[in-house]
Structures are given as structure tokens and as C-alpha cells.
Amino acid sequence: MMDNLKMGGLIMKRSLKNLKGYTIEAIDGPKGKVKDFLFDEDLWVIRYVEVDFGNIWNDRRVLIPRDYLGIPDWDDKHFPVSLNRSQIEKCPRLDEKMTVSREYEMEMSRHYNLDYYWPSGYVAHAGAPMYYPGRPLNPPSRIFHEDQLDTSLRSFNEVRGYKIRATDGKLGQVEDFLIDDLDWQIVYLIIDTRKWMPWSRDVILSIDMLNSISYMDQEVTIDLESDQIREAPEYDPSNPFDMDYERALREYYQEILELK
């Protein structure tokens, strides 16, 4: 694959957008396809893969924790997990309009026999929901404030398409995330600037440049000026994501950080 960095034979960078649609390969056979990813906004790490193993008449969605994720087969587009089909089928069901709260995560952790990843002193509040993943593209008529959200989880499907707000105005929208597939850490953000400026392109931003995500405004705030985004390194998935390219990325953003 051309959009990855390989070190010692290990693929290091991967597009979340490209992973959607992969077949989940359980221990005893295929079971559904990848529909979405949930990531922790505080740590910028993938927590869960959303899997749909329903049919055209009735979808059936569940979450699989990253603890069970294997290394995808990039050629056959299969995603191995260390679970059997029955374990996936019996996971607490996630309906399209269902909220992902700490309460739901606790139920899921008990099903998978996993420790909680949040502080042990946390008490779930069922009255503080987080929409997932069917949050409408238009603002909901009933507004929930950001500080009412029960978790720091965010849906990749939801955030993709959010507008980018630079320090001096809007410029572009979220197109993709690149992850380190050894630890599922989100490391880069891909921004599509085509609707905002002529002769535009996709640019790649270090996750260090992000300030916040707002569901209310459907925006991602970037700690850069518009000109700095325009001049950011171009992202072309057909070109090798090699060490020289990543070194140039680090030098570009390190220089910006040193000027702040």
C-alpha cells in the first residue's frame, strides 16, 4: 500500500477512511463489516470499531474494543479479531439512535471481561448521553451542551466532513485520519480544502495542531492561521508515505510550534 510508512516490515500509518468496509474475521469465520471507529478525544486513540453484521432489511451493530483487533489483511481487506462469532453476536446491541454512555461501556466491558480504561472512581450518569453514530448532519432540534456529554468518545463518521476553523476563519473540512496501527493512535488529520480556495489540495496536519471538536458547531478548531494551513504539506495517497516525507512533516510543524 502506498499510503503507509514501513519500518522493519511493519506498516506504521493507515487511513481510517480506507479501513471502512473491511470484513471482520472472527476466530471461526467472517462476521460483519467495519462501519465506523470511535476514538477518545482526550488521548486521540481508537477505542472501538463499530461492526454491522445485519442485512439490508435489519442492521445489527455492535462495538469491538481495540484490545481484540489484529493486524488487517490489506490485500484481502479482512480485519482479524481475537473473538468468535458468538461473542460478537452477544455483545450489547447498538441501535442507530442509541447513546454511548459510560453505562453502556460498562455493560460492554463486562461482556468482554475487560477492565475499564477510565479512572476507577468514575460514576456513570445515565442522564448525560452522547449521540452515536447517527448524529444528524444538520444540528439537532434538541440541543445538548458539550459539557453534558458523558464520555470523550467521538465517531469518525460524524467528525469526517466537519468544517475546519483556523484562528482567522474557516478553511476546509475533515477528510480523514491517519493512525499508527501498532497502537491505534491518531497521528495526522487530512483536510480537504477544495471548496475554500482555487487550485486546492488535501493537506496533512499534525494532531498537535488541533484544539477542539464541537458537535454544536460541527467544527474542528485548529491552532493555525489560514495561510499556515494553505502552506501545509500536501497529502497524496498515491505517493509513498516514507521517512523523508514524515521528517518533512515533523520539521514543518516543529518550526510552527517553536514560533508560538
Secondary structure, 3 states (H helix, E strand, C coil): CCCCCEECCEECEEEHHHHCCCEEEECCEEEEEEEEEEEECCCCEEEEEEEECCCCCCCCEEEEEHHHECCCECCCCEEEECCCHHHHHCCCCCCCCCECCHHHHHHHHHHHCCCCCCCCCCCCCCCCCCECCCCCCCCCCCCCCHHHCCCCEEEHHHHCCCEEEECCEEEEEEEEEEEECCCCEEEEEEEECCCCCCCCCEEEEEHHHEEEEECCCCEEEECCCHHHHHCCCECCCCCCCCHHHHHHHHHHHHHHHHHC
